[in-house]
């Protein structure tokens, strides 16, 4: 390995350190690469939605921190709309980020509501990705690009 490759390896390794140690988790270092039962850290709910044709609503994702854990309000939370063929759906935003009014945060719970308008009847499976973090008194766990799918039914008004 020549000096150029060694330097590139060292730089790329140093750039990865904040990702492993928990960038965005100002209070604590992140638990990196440890085996953790995620069911103890948080629960995630994304219930099906039913709208009438022409009706506006929201795809709602709720994350509740587990016992002894809390929502990390310092982490740059993000909920993003995935690739979906949606000629019958209209979204005001393709992503929500920390500070957006559609993200409501309490000590142990976060609710994210992505506004949608039903423009054509049908059944849709809407993919979303979520990045967030929960912490206890000693450490934080970071979850990046977690995939969630929400079923959305649009019915004709009769």
Long-range contacts (C-beta under 8 A, 24 or more apart in sequence): 22-133, 22-140, 22-142, 24-72, 24-74, 24-75, 24-76, 24-133, 24-142, 25-72, 25-74, 25-75, 25-133, 25-135, 25-140, 25-142, 26-74, 27-72, 27-74, 27-135, 27-140, 28-135, 28-138, 28-139, 28-140, 29-139, 29-140, 30-133, 30-139, 30-140, 30-141, 30-142, 31-139, 31-140, 31-141, 36-141, 38-143, 39-66, 40-66, 40-67, 41-65, 41-66, 41-69, 41-134, 41-141, 42-66, 42-69, 42-134, 42-143, 44-130, 44-146, 44-148, 46-128, 46-148, 46-149, 46-150, 47-150, 48-150, 48-151, 48-152, 48-153, 49-116, 49-150, 49-151, 49-152, 49-153, 50-152, 50-153, 50-154, 50-155, 51-116, 51-118, 51-152, 51-153, 51-154, 51-155, 52-118, 52-154, 52-155, 52-156, 52-157, 53-118, 53-119, 53-120, 53-121, 53-154, 53-155, 53-156, 53-157, 54-117, 54-118, 54-119, 54-157, 55-117, 55-118, 56-115, 56-116, 56-117, 56-118, 57-115, 57-116, 57-117, 57-118, 58-102, 58-113, 58-114, 58-115, 58-116, 59-113, 59-114, 59-116, 59-126, 59-128, 59-150, 59-152, 60-111, 60-112, 60-113, 60-114, 61-111, 61-112, 61-114, 61-128, 61-130, 61-148, 61-150, 62-109, 62-110, 62-111, 62-112, 63-109, 63-110, 63-112, 63-130, 63-132, 64-108, 64-109, 65-108, 65-109, 65-134, 66-134, 68-136, 69-108, 69-134, 69-135, 69-136, 70-107, 70-108, 70-134, 70-135, 70-136, 71-105, 71-106, 71-107, 71-108, 71-109, 71-110, 71-132, 71-134, 72-132, 72-133, 72-134, 72-135, 72-140, 73-98, 73-105, 75-131, 75-132, 75-133, 75-140, 75-142, 76-131, 77-103, 77-110, 77-112, 77-130, 77-131, 77-132, 77-133, 78-129, 78-130, 78-131, 78-132, 79-103, 79-112, 79-114, 79-128, 79-129, 79-130, 80-128, 80-129, 80-130, 81-114, 81-126, 81-127, 81-128, 82-126, 82-127, 82-128, 82-129, 82-147, 83-127, 84-124, 84-125, 84-126, 84-127, 86-124, 86-126, 87-119, 87-120, 88-118, 88-119, 88-120, 88-121, 88-122, 88-124, 88-154, 89-116, 89-117, 89-118, 89-119, 89-120, 89-124, 89-126, 89-152, 89-154, 90-116, 90-117, 90-119, 91-115, 91-116, 91-117, 116-152, 118-152, 118-154, 119-154, 120-154, 121-154, 121-155, 121-156, 122-153, 122-154, 123-151, 123-152, 123-153, 123-154, 124-151, 124-152, 124-153, 124-154, 125-149, 125-150, 125-151, 125-152, 126-150, 126-151, 126-152
